[in-house]
Amino acid sequence: MRRPGYFFAYVLLALLISRVEWSDLHWDLRKSPQECCGQRYEIPLRTTYKGQKAKESHEFSLRSNAAVVLDVEEGEILFEKNVEQKFPVASLTKLMSVLTFLETDPDLDDTAIITPTDAWRSGRAQLRVGEVLTLGDLLHASLMSSSNRATRALAHASGLSPSEFAAGMNRKAKELGLLSSFFCEPTGLDQRNRSSALDCARLLYAALQDSTIRSIAGKTFYQFNSLNGKKRRHRVGSTSKLLFSSLKVKGGKTGYNGASGWCLGTLVEGDDGKEIVAVVLGAPSKRTRFREIRSIVKWSIRENATGSEETIALGESGGTRAKVY
């Protein structure tokens, strides 16, 4: 026979469980994560839809694993390939890292030192261990030249532990409605950092709504000095070669590692003043990612050349040519 104490314990447990609604434990797919949590945030491109143009875009034979072009004003998907499939995103991760860092409300004139931890497995880099730099200069190095050392230094300067910073990145992803994204560290070197082309487009657009990020992401070159020792001079250039193209590029971010392939996101203004955001993930080469995103952006700006026939070169020289109707 059960003891009375156990009976009352079971009753108390049942009462507690009854007060927890299912929607508190699992996302209601009909709601945003913010509504489920009882909070509301401004979610960029929260509502998107696939127009006829996106269906026609299957005529393209992209070599990239995934791609998307979005009309920012309308939320219309103008071009899509595997838009919701998750892939490693390499240094596109840094967009989320910088957003998370800026939420700590830093003074960008404050300084940080490059530590041996920042340099671990970071590859060749301009920034040397022991150099002291302003947080503003580290932001430029992180976003423009995709410096892993600069990004780690920013994460450390936030005052958060590595696990706390990663948790902050994932919390921010949920705030932005990026339900296909997961981050475990700030640089993108870890292939467990994953997202979809659609989430990356939303992330890039959200990041570029920040005036600090937008001003940096649109620069081609930037110079700064370290503040200690010989005060070494640094000159960083943007890894996004689209900034040097005929497109009206407002900003962008590149990414690469062995697992992700070559990735790129960009925000472009069309001839009519409308902005579109485009992403390619998993291109087989650096040249291919720029060529393919340039082609699908130009195609989208021309409204897919509705009612006419023309051909657009894609891929490497000698590659597939796609007919557009």
Secondary structure as UniProt FT lines:
FT   HELIX           4..18
FT   HELIX           22..25
FT   TURN            29..30
FT   HELIX           33..36
FT   TURN            37..38
FT   TURN            44..45
FT   STRAND          49..50
FT   HELIX           52..56
FT   HELIX           57..59
FT   STRAND          66..71
FT   TURN            72..74
FT   STRAND          76..81
FT   TURN            83..84
FT   STRAND          87..88
FT   HELIX           90..92
FT   HELIX           93..102
FT   TURN            103..104
FT   TURN            108..109
FT   STRAND          111..113
FT   HELIX           116..119
FT   TURN            120..121
FT   TURN            129..130
FT   STRAND          132..134
FT   HELIX           135..144
FT   HELIX           148..157
FT   TURN            158..159
FT   HELIX           162..175
FT   TURN            176..177
FT   TURN            179..180
FT   TURN            191..192
FT   STRAND          194..195
FT   HELIX           197..207
FT   TURN            208..209
FT   HELIX           211..217
FT   STRAND          221..225
FT   TURN            229..230
FT   STRAND          233..237
FT   HELIX           241..244
FT   STRAND          248..257
FT   TURN            258..260
FT   STRAND          261..269
FT   TURN            271..272
FT   STRAND          275..283
FT   HELIX           286..301
FT   HELIX           303..305
FT   TURN            306..307
FT   STRAND          310..313
FT   TURN            317..318
FT   STRAND          321..324
//
